[in-house]
C-alpha cells in the first residue's frame, strides 16, 4: 500500500471571533514524511483535526483522491477517514476499555476480520510499541507515555495510507523519542504511507522529515523541503530551533516589536542556526524507502525556485551517506529497551 497526496488550499479556521489561522496552503507529498512546527497555541492540533474532518473550516479545500473533504457528504467523509491513522496528543483512548479492546476497536468497527485475525494484528502492534503483556490494563492504570504508545498501536492496525502524529514525543523521554522517530521512518519504509508529524522536538524536526512547515502569526510561514526551513535566515526560525528567549516569539505567541528589538540589542551577537543534521535512514533489513527517491526527483525539479543556501544544503546532503546502524535482535519501544541496537519493526 502506498500513501496518497493531500492537497490543502486556502484553509481558514476560527472559533467564533477568534481566528486560529488563515489561508493555509500546502501539499503533503504522497508517501513522504513531513513535520509541522510552530509555537504553542498556533493551532497545529486544530490543523490535524481539520484534515480528518473533525473540525469544519470556514474557507478552503482538502483534496484526497479527487474528493474535497470540506464539501463532501457524511458518508463519503466516513469512507475517506478510513485512509487515516491518527495518534492524538493524549492517546484518546476509551477509558472503559482495556488496551487490547482499544487497539482492536478500529478492526471490529471497519473490517470483517475474525477475532483470531484481530488478535494476531493487535498483539503484533502491541509488541511493536512495547506494550505486549499490558493488554488487560485500563487507560487509567498506565502512564501518559504508555497511553501514547497504545494510541500509536491503534493508529496502525488498519494499515492506513495517511498517518498523522500529534506531538508523539510528549510524555516520552528523549531515549524513547529517538526510538519512536526510528519507528516512524521504518513504518514509512514498510508501508510507503504519507506521514505528518506535529512536534516541538527540534531533533525530530531536524532528522525525521523530508519536508517541514512552520505555523506562525496565524498563517503558514513556510512549507517545503526540510533544508528550506533549516537554512532559513528568518529570526523566528533561529529562535525556535535554538530554543532561546530572544526573538519575535513570546509567551503569547508573538512579542511587541519594540520588546523584541530591545531584547536582541541587550543579548548582542546570538548564535545562528544549528548545524544541519542528516536524515534518519531506515533500519537494516527494512525495504528501500521509495519516498527518498521520489523526494529527490521532486526537489530537483523545483531546485531553481529555492534560495541558494537551501540549494547548497540539498546538494551537500546527496554526498552525505547515512550513518550505519548497529544491528541486533528485534526490539521495540518497551520499558527497558536494549542499549546497543536501534529499533526495528517486525516483518
Secondary structure, DSSP 8 states (H G I E B T S, - for coil): -----EEEEEEEEEETTEEEEEEEEEEE-TT-EEEEEE-TTSSHHHHHHHHTTSS--SEEEEEETTEETTTS-HHHHHHHHTTEEEE-TT----TTSBHHHHHHHHHHHH----HHHHHHHHHHHHHHTT-TT-TT-BGGGS-HHHHHHHHHHHHHTT--SEEEEESTTTTS-HHHHHHHHHHHHHHHHHH--EEEEE---HHHHHHT-SEEEEEETTEEEEEEEHHHHHT---HHHHHHHHT-SSSSEETTEE--HHHHHHHHHHH-S--------------TTS---HHHHHHHHHHHHHGGGS-HHHHHHHHHHHT---------S---S-TT--SSS------
